[in-house]
Amino acid sequence: MHSTNTSLRITPIPAFTDNYIWVIVLDGLAWVVDPGDATVVEQYLHQHQLSLAGILLTHHHADHTGGALALQTHWRCNVFAPDSSHPAYQTLDCHRVVEGETLTLQTHTLTAQVIALPGHTLDHIAFYLNAQHLFCGDVLFGGGCGRLFEGTPAQMFASLARIKQLPVDTLIYPAHEYTAHNLAFASMVEPDNQALQMRIVDTQQRRTAQQATLPTILALELATNPFLRCETLMHTPQHLSDTSLAVFTSLRQARNQF
């Protein structure tokens, strides 16, 4: 769990095999990000005596949207979704949001900037909460990045570049617990990266204790995530003739097979 002040709490609800549905709680009201499963969200709200104020959707995949309709029907809550015609949004009463919008979620104490991050899907967005917390769906993971289901390598590379421009103390809330496997791949790419080796030990300890490895922090990703380190990897022997985009493209193809 991470807190930025006495009243804001952000907690992961595990869902399916490795999803996290992030719950943002402020003054007794909850917002959920990418609720693929309504049941686990309802259980959490009941257990903690919370009301659901709204839902934030980063992209259309069913493991991120599947519980939204049931939750909205029950709570009559707001839903913020990408400005896309995808069928996943058609049954919802959505506020369609676009790049650069700033949403006032709860008076002036909870705001979110919308950042377009195409690559994993073409409609993918992130919500940058209170200029500190980035809910990035399936774009950036602990030690890795999302697969390219709809976008191009250039689109995903540009989306990751957007994230790299945020303050290094930005907390990042991916939607899957993929960190350990991603770091095993990263260690193959950069076996001499000492920060990476330290992170692997920490991740193993957390997973052994059945703790989440997330949220992560941008500074840690910049030091250990190969998909954010393409400019550095350009100077390694195997990539000397490559552009940073070519490095990214080859890394993503290799990770698909890992």
Protein Blocks (a to p, Z undefined) as FASTA:
>chain_A
ZZfbfklccddddehjlpccddddeehiacdehiablklmmmmmmmnopacfbdcdfbfc
fklmmmmmmmmmmnopacdddddfbfklmmpccddddehiacdfbljlbccdddddehjb
mmlccddehhlaccehjmbcghiacddfkbcfklmmmmmmmmmmpcfklccddfbdfklm
mmmmmmmmmmmlmklmmmmmmmmmmmmnopafbdcdfklmmmmmmklmmmmmmmpmklmm
pcfklmmmmmmmmmmmZZ
